[in-house]
Amino acid sequence: MEIEDLFDEKKTTYTITDEHGEKSTITIDKWAADLLQDDLPDVHGWIQVKFDLVCSKKPQLTRREKGNVVRELARKEAEKSPNYKSLTDFL
C-alpha cells in the first residue's frame, strides 16, 4: 500500500446478511479494506459481526446509518494497523 491509497476514492464491497435475513452489501473504503485484509483472518466475518452488533444495539437506525457505523468501525480498526502507522508517519 502506498500513501496515495489513503486518498483514493475506491471502495471494496462485502456481501452481508442484513437485519431481515436477506443478502445485502456494504462498501468499505478500499484502503481500509486492504489494511483489514492484512490484519484480520476473516474480514467478511468481522464486518458481519459488527453489522449484527450495530443492529442489535441500535435497531432504530436506518440501513444507511447502520452501514455508516460499520464503515466507521472498519476505518478505526484499519487505523490500528502497523501498516497504517508507517504510512501516516511518512506524512
Buried (B, 14 or more C-beta within 10 A) or exposed (E): BEEEBBEEEEBBEBEBEBBEEEEBEBEBBBBBBBBBBBBBEEBEEBBBEBBBEBBEEEEEBEEEEBBBBBBEBBBEBBEEBEBBEEBEEEE
